[in-house]
Amino acid sequence: MAEQKNYALTIAIPTYNRLEKLKICLKRLMEQKKIEQIEIIVSDNASTDGTGEYMTELVKKAENIRYYRNTENVGPDKNFLNCFDKAVGEYVLLLGDDDFLLPMAVEHLLDTLEKKPVFLHLNTSGLVSESPFLYNEPRWKETGLKIYSSREQFLEETGIFITFMSSLVFRTELVRKVENKEQYIGTYFIQSYIALATMREQGIYIIDTYNYLAASGNETVGYDLYEVWFYNYHKLILQGGKNGGFSEKILSDIYYKTTKNTVRQFVIQFRCTCKNQANWRKAYIWPCLEKYHDLKRTFWILVNCPVGILRLLHIVWVQLRKIKNVLH
């Protein structure tokens, strides 16, 4: 059991029945320099695959690792909240058990946190292969710290990646101040609502363009894509952002830009790869695009287009991304 002492950072890993992924995640974490200076938490949602036995042995070998096991599966959102509640570090990062830190990540992160940001967003890349370990180019070119005194500019730059849990570094005391966090359970974006709520604070906001991790991607999704990336995402940005004190114009601009670009690619990609799309309800889309007539036209075409044509578009998009990466 870890000592209750002062840590600059807690890395908390929520997990459920993904022991093999968790082993890789923890191995890459424990290989980091200065790892003894941070707290590591694993919050297990009642796994039945041997996670409990593995973690029981692991905590005996490292005094800064703490293991918590729920008596039953409480769902991912409550498990995220458990991570926040148990963290003792000044800052906390919730790391996906299938996302893998890159070399020097912890050392860089500790250095950046010395600047005491209100909120920190990490640059990340996508995992290409676990063995051999390969990853693609990160979202931002690695040019150091982007420091903002304007939280609006920070949010505009972060955009849709405010939804990516493993890239968000919270100031723990501000998370503690967020009231009734349970109201966000079931929104698919509980971590993002909490992030936006902590951003009422004035101070510096940082995007660190050092490439911190390789994130596992999904070829398929088990949820209703239109419900999550139109209705739920719209509610997150417009309502969650308003609760965070951001102006409606800025939030509307962020929603428009990210829907036009990233959500459009989600629709193309997952319509090409998912077999459950017959269950996706198009009725979720149109109320969210009422103000954006060009987007309504674009998405009407994309959600009604034959999958064969979309697959061709997806291939073109992938090739263009490869060309862009080569040029950069």
C-alpha positions as CSV (number, residue, x, y, z in Angstrom):
1,M,0.0,0.0,0.0
2,A,1.4,3.4,-1.0
3,E,2.1,5.9,1.8
4,Q,-0.2,8.8,2.1
5,K,2.3,11.4,1.2
6,N,2.5,14.4,-1.0
7,Y,2.7,13.6,-4.7
8,A,2.8,16.1,-7.5
9,L,1.0,13.7,-9.8
10,T,-1.4,10.7,-9.6
11,I,-1.8,8.5,-12.6
12,A,-5.0,6.5,-12.1
13,I,-5.9,3.6,-14.4
14,P,-9.6,2.5,-14.5
15,T,-9.8,-1.1,-15.7
16,Y,-12.2,-4.0,-16.3
17,N,-11.3,-7.4,-17.7
18,R,-8.4,-6.3,-19.8
19,L,-5.5,-7.8,-17.9
20,E,-3.2,-8.3,-20.9
21,K,-3.6,-4.6,-21.9
22,L,-3.2,-3.5,-18.3
23,K,0.1,-5.4,-18.0
24,I,1.5,-3.6,-21.0
25,C,0.2,-0.3,-19.8
26,L,1.8,-0.7,-16.3
27,K,5.0,-2.1,-17.8
28,R,5.5,1.0,-19.9
29,L,4.5,3.2,-16.9
30,M,6.9,1.5,-14.5
31,E,9.8,1.8,-17.0
32,Q,9.6,5.6,-16.8
33,K,12.2,7.8,-15.1
34,K,11.1,9.4,-11.9
35,I,8.3,6.9,-11.5
36,E,8.9,6.7,-7.8
37,Q,7.9,10.4,-7.5
38,I,4.3,9.8,-8.6
39,E,1.3,7.9,-7.2
40,I,-0.1,5.1,-9.3
41,I,-3.7,3.9,-8.8
42,V,-5.5,1.0,-10.4
43,S,-9.3,1.0,-9.9
44,D,-10.6,-2.4,-10.9
45,N,-14.3,-2.6,-11.8
46,A,-14.7,-6.2,-10.4
47,S,-12.7,-7.9,-13.1
48,T,-12.9,-11.7,-13.4
49,D,-9.8,-12.3,-15.6
50,G,-7.1,-12.5,-12.9
51,T,-6.6,-8.7,-12.5
52,G,-7.1,-8.9,-8.8
53,E,-4.4,-11.6,-8.3
54,Y,-2.0,-9.8,-10.6
55,M,-2.4,-6.5,-8.8
56,T,-2.2,-8.0,-5.4
57,E,1.3,-9.3,-6.2
58,L,2.3,-6.0,-7.9
59,V,1.6,-3.7,-5.0
60,K,3.9,-5.8,-2.9
61,K,6.8,-4.7,-5.1
62,A,6.2,-1.0,-5.3
63,E,5.2,1.3,-2.5
64,N,3.7,4.0,-4.7
65,I,1.1,1.7,-6.3
66,R,-2.4,1.5,-4.8
67,Y,-5.0,-1.0,-5.9
68,Y,-8.8,-0.7,-5.4
69,R,-11.3,-3.2,-6.4
70,N,-15.0,-2.6,-6.6
71,T,-17.2,-5.3,-5.1
72,E,-19.3,-5.2,-8.3
73,N,-19.1,-3.7,-11.8
74,V,-20.4,-0.1,-11.2
75,G,-20.0,1.0,-14.8
76,P,-17.1,3.0,-16.3
77,D,-18.3,6.4,-15.1
78,K,-18.5,5.5,-11.4
79,N,-15.1,3.9,-11.8
80,F,-13.7,7.1,-13.2
81,L,-15.1,8.9,-10.2
82,N,-13.5,6.4,-7.9
83,C,-10.1,7.3,-9.5
84,F,-10.7,11.0,-8.8
85,D,-11.8,10.3,-5.2
86,K,-8.8,8.1,-4.4
87,A,-6.1,10.3,-5.9
88,V,-3.8,12.2,-3.5
89,G,-1.6,13.9,-6.1
90,E,-1.7,17.6,-6.7
91,Y,-2.6,16.7,-10.3
92,V,-4.4,13.6,-11.6
93,L,-4.3,11.9,-15.0
94,L,-6.8,9.2,-15.8
95,L,-4.9,6.8,-18.1
96,G,-6.8,4.3,-20.3
97,D,-5.6,0.7,-19.6
98,D,-5.1,0.3,-23.4
99,D,-3.1,3.6,-23.8
100,F,0.6,3.4,-23.5
101,L,3.0,6.1,-22.2
102,L,6.0,6.8,-24.4
103,P,9.6,7.2,-23.1
104,M,10.3,10.2,-20.8
105,A,6.6,10.9,-20.5
106,V,6.5,11.1,-16.7
107,E,9.7,13.2,-16.4
108,H,8.4,15.7,-19.0
109,L,5.0,15.8,-17.3
110,L,6.5,16.5,-13.8
111,D,8.5,19.3,-15.3
112,T,5.5,20.9,-17.0
113,L,3.4,20.6,-13.8
114,E,6.0,22.8,-12.0
115,K,4.3,25.7,-13.9
116,K,1.1,25.0,-11.9
117,P,-1.4,25.2,-14.7
118,V,-5.1,25.3,-14.0
119,F,-5.4,22.5,-16.6
120,L,-3.0,20.7,-18.8
121,H,-3.7,18.9,-22.1
122,L,-1.2,16.4,-23.5
123,N,-0.3,15.8,-27.1
124,T,-0.8,12.1,-28.2
125,S,-0.5,9.8,-31.1
126,G,-2.3,6.7,-32.3
127,L,-1.0,3.2,-31.7
128,V,-0.1,1.4,-34.9
129,S,1.2,-1.9,-33.5
130,E,1.9,-3.4,-30.0
131,S,4.5,-5.8,-31.2
132,P,6.7,-4.3,-32.6
133,F,5.7,-1.1,-30.7
134,L,4.9,1.4,-33.4
135,Y,2.8,4.6,-33.3
136,N,2.0,7.4,-35.7
137,E,2.6,11.1,-35.8
138,P,1.1,13.1,-32.9
139,R,-1.8,15.5,-33.3
140,W,0.4,18.6,-32.8
141,K,4.0,19.1,-34.1
142,E,6.3,18.8,-31.1
143,T,7.3,22.4,-30.5
144,G,7.3,22.7,-26.7
145,L,4.7,24.2,-24.4
146,K,1.7,26.3,-25.7
147,I,0.8,28.4,-22.7
148,Y,-2.5,30.3,-22.6
149,S,-3.7,33.0,-20.2
150,S,-7.0,32.8,-22.1
151,R,-9.0,29.7,-21.2
152,E,-11.2,30.3,-24.2
153,Q,-8.2,30.1,-26.6
154,F,-7.1,26.9,-24.8
155,L,-10.5,25.3,-25.2
156,E,-10.7,26.3,-28.9
157,E,-7.3,24.8,-29.5
158,T,-8.1,21.6,-27.5
159,G,-11.4,21.2,-29.3
160,I,-12.9,17.7,-29.5
161,F,-10.0,16.2,-27.7
162,I,-11.4,17.5,-24.4
163,T,-13.2,14.2,-24.7
164,F,-10.0,12.1,-24.7
165,M,-9.5,11.0,-21.1
166,S,-5.9,10.0,-21.4
167,S,-4.8,13.5,-22.5
168,L,-6.4,15.4,-19.7
169,V,-4.5,16.4,-16.6
170,F,-6.7,17.8,-13.8
171,R,-5.8,19.9,-10.8
172,T,-7.1,17.6,-8.0
173,E,-8.3,20.3,-5.7
174,L,-10.5,21.8,-8.5
175,V,-12.0,18.4,-9.2
176,R,-12.9,18.1,-5.5
177,K,-14.8,21.4,-5.7
178,V,-17.1,20.2,-8.6
179,E,-20.4,19.6,-7.0
180,N,-22.7,16.6,-7.8
181,K,-20.3,14.9,-10.2
182,E,-22.7,12.0,-10.3
183,Q,-25.1,14.0,-12.5
184,Y,-22.7,13.3,-15.4
185,I,-22.9,9.5,-15.1
186,G,-24.2,8.0,-18.3
187,T,-23.2,11.0,-20.5
188,Y,-20.3,9.1,-22.2
189,F,-18.2,12.2,-21.3
190,I,-18.1,12.4,-17.5
191,Q,-14.4,13.3,-17.5
192,S,-15.0,16.1,-20.0
193,Y,-17.9,17.7,-18.0
194,I,-15.6,17.6,-14.9
195,A,-12.8,19.2,-16.9
196,L,-15.0,22.0,-18.2
197,A,-16.3,22.6,-14.6
198,T,-12.7,23.1,-13.3
199,M,-12.0,25.6,-16.0
200,R,-13.8,28.4,-14.3
201,E,-10.5,29.1,-12.6
202,Q,-8.3,31.9,-13.8
203,G,-4.6,31.2,-14.4
204,I,-2.5,29.5,-17.0
205,Y,-3.7,26.7,-19.3
206,I,-1.1,24.6,-21.1
207,I,-1.0,22.3,-24.1
208,D,2.2,20.3,-24.0
209,T,3.1,19.3,-27.5
210,Y,5.6,16.6,-26.4
211,N,4.2,13.3,-27.6
212,Y,3.2,11.6,-24.4
213,L,1.4,8.4,-25.4
214,A,0.2,6.0,-28.1
215,A,-3.5,5.5,-27.8
216,S,-5.3,2.3,-29.0
217,G,-7.9,3.1,-31.6
218,N,-11.2,1.4,-32.3
219,E,-12.3,-0.1,-35.6
220,T,-15.8,-0.6,-34.2
221,V,-18.0,0.9,-31.5
222,G,-20.7,-0.8,-29.5
223,Y,-22.8,2.3,-28.9
224,D,-25.1,4.4,-31.0
225,L,-22.6,6.6,-32.9
226,Y,-25.2,9.3,-33.7
227,E,-26.4,9.5,-30.1
228,V,-22.9,9.9,-28.7
229,W,-21.2,12.1,-31.3
230,F,-24.2,14.3,-32.1
231,Y,-26.7,14.5,-29.2
232,N,-24.3,13.8,-26.3
233,Y,-21.3,15.7,-27.7
234,H,-23.6,18.7,-28.5
235,K,-24.9,18.7,-25.0
236,L,-21.3,18.4,-23.6
237,I,-20.0,21.4,-25.5
238,L,-23.0,23.7,-25.4
239,Q,-24.3,22.9,-21.9
240,G,-21.1,21.6,-20.1
241,G,-19.2,24.6,-21.6
242,K,-21.8,27.1,-20.5
243,N,-21.6,25.6,-16.9
244,G,-17.9,26.2,-17.2
245,G,-18.5,29.9,-17.9
246,F,-17.6,29.9,-21.6
247,S,-19.5,32.1,-24.0
248,E,-22.2,30.6,-26.3
249,K,-20.5,31.9,-29.4
250,I,-17.1,30.3,-28.6
251,L,-18.9,27.0,-27.7
252,S,-20.9,27.1,-30.9
253,D,-17.8,27.8,-33.0
254,I,-16.0,24.8,-31.3
255,Y,-19.0,22.5,-31.9
256,Y,-19.2,23.6,-35.6
257,K,-15.5,23.2,-36.3
258,T,-15.1,19.9,-34.6
259,T,-18.3,18.4,-36.0
260,K,-17.3,19.5,-39.5
261,N,-13.9,17.9,-39.3
262,T,-13.5,15.1,-36.7
263,V,-17.1,13.9,-36.3
264,R,-17.4,13.8,-40.0
265,Q,-14.5,11.4,-40.1
266,F,-16.0,9.3,-37.3
267,V,-19.2,8.9,-39.4
268,I,-17.2,7.8,-42.5
269,Q,-14.9,5.6,-40.6
270,F,-17.4,3.8,-38.4
271,R,-20.0,3.4,-41.0
272,C,-17.3,1.5,-43.0
273,T,-16.3,-0.7,-40.1
274,C,-19.3,-1.2,-37.8
275,K,-22.0,-3.9,-38.2
276,N,-24.4,-2.4,-35.7
277,Q,-25.1,0.8,-37.6
278,A,-28.7,-0.3,-38.4
279,N,-29.4,0.5,-34.7
280,W,-28.0,4.0,-34.9
281,R,-30.9,6.6,-34.8
282,K,-30.5,9.4,-37.3
283,A,-33.1,11.4,-35.3
284,Y,-30.3,12.3,-32.9
285,I,-28.5,14.2,-35.6
286,W,-30.8,16.9,-37.0
287,P,-31.7,18.9,-33.9
288,C,-28.0,19.3,-33.1
289,L,-27.4,20.8,-36.6
290,E,-30.4,23.1,-36.8
291,K,-28.1,26.2,-36.8
292,Y,-25.6,24.8,-39.2
293,H,-27.2,24.4,-42.6
294,D,-24.1,23.3,-44.4
295,L,-23.5,20.6,-41.9
296,K,-27.0,19.3,-42.3
297,R,-26.4,18.9,-46.0
298,T,-23.1,17.2,-45.4
299,F,-24.3,14.7,-42.9
300,W,-27.5,13.9,-44.8
301,I,-25.3,12.7,-47.6
302,L,-22.9,10.8,-45.3
303,V,-25.5,9.0,-43.3
304,N,-27.6,8.0,-46.4
305,C,-24.7,7.3,-48.7
306,P,-24.1,3.6,-49.6
307,V,-21.3,2.1,-47.5
308,G,-19.3,1.1,-50.6
309,I,-18.9,4.7,-51.6
310,L,-18.0,5.7,-48.1
311,R,-15.3,3.0,-48.0
312,L,-13.7,4.7,-51.0
313,L,-13.8,8.1,-49.3
314,H,-12.3,6.5,-46.2
315,I,-9.4,5.1,-48.2
316,V,-8.8,8.5,-49.8
317,W,-8.8,10.1,-46.4
318,V,-6.3,7.6,-44.9
319,Q,-4.0,8.1,-47.9
320,L,-4.2,11.9,-47.6
321,R,-3.3,11.7,-43.9
322,K,-0.2,9.5,-44.8
323,I,0.9,12.1,-47.4
324,K,0.4,14.9,-44.9
325,N,2.5,13.1,-42.3
326,V,5.3,12.5,-44.9
327,L,5.3,16.2,-45.8
328,H,5.6,17.2,-42.2
